């Protein structure tokens, strides 16, 4: 289900911002390109935005812009968690992931004293799957390995990992922000994991 949309004109009026501000923030990557949605209307083409997301983002920019540079804000909003290394002892001591789950994870992923961003994302997804109690160990292993494999292709987008089951066979779908183009009514949704939220948490952890 897509978010309610707001037109560019209504956004500028409602948030008391200018056209120039909006497009400067876009150039600085404070507002994702994919939020600028072109739609045909009676007068031609008009730009729309996902209402809830754009209003929250503009409010945050307006609140922070005098105390932090636009480049720093862009990093804050991005999902960029490259080149991080987190000690395994820190992960366990801070109860980010329990030692028992880490040990299970390392049985098939290999032992690490330090976790990079790919391994940490896979570990935290593994934890979510274990906590859900819906999947077999074999299913969780395969999904964790696949997450690590496709990490570089995730980019800065918000993805939802959906695990579905049909006729006893489970399969995984990666959707951008819950937008699913093809819906199989016979496939039962078992679990959904918000990868964007996990990436935000990893960034917070990496910043101490």
C-alpha positions, 0 to 999 in steps of 0.5 A, a space after each residue: 500500500 502506497 503512502 498518501 501523496 502531497 503535491 509540491 505546491 501544497 508542500 511548499 505552502 504547508 511547510 513555508 519553504 521555497 522552491 529553491 530550498 527544496 531543490 537545494 536539499 535535493 541536490 545535497 541528497 537530503 531528500 531522496 530522488 525517488 520521493 519526487 514522483 511525477 504524475 500526469 494531471 489535467 494541466 500537464 505534469 506535477 510533482 508529488 511526494 509521499 506525504 508523511 515521509 516528506 513532511 517529517 524530513 522537511 521538519 527535521 531539516 528545518 529544526 537542524 539546519 542552523 546547528 549542523 551543516 547540510 553535508 552532515 545532515 545528508 550523512 545522518 539521513 543516508 544508509 551509508 554504513 560502509 567501512 565500519 568494524 565492530 568488536 564481537 565483544 562489544 556486540 555481546 557486552 552491549 546486548 546488541 545480540 546475545 552470545 548464544 545467537 552470535 555462536 549459532 550465527 558463527 557456526 555457519 557464517 564463520 568466526 569473527 572477532 570484528 564484524 563489518 557492515 555486511 556481517 553485522 546486518 546479516 547477524 541482526 537479521 538472523 537475530 530478528 528471525 530467531 526472535 520471531 520463532 517462525 523459521 527453521 534453522 536451515 531457512 534462517 541460514 540461507 536468508 542470512 547468507 543471501 543478505 550478506 551476498 546482496 548487501 552491496 546492491 541494497 544501496 541507500 534505499 529502505 528495503 523490507 525483507 518479506 518471508 513468505 510460504 506457499 505449499 510448505 516452501 518458503 521464499 524471500 522477497 525484498 521490497 522497497 518500502 513495502 511496495 510489492 508489484 506482484 502479489 501472490 494471494 496463495 503465499 502466506 506472509 510469515 515475517 517482515 523485517 525492515 532492513 532500513 531500521 536495522 541499518 539505522 541501528 548499525 549506524 548508531 552503534 558505529 558512532 558509539 
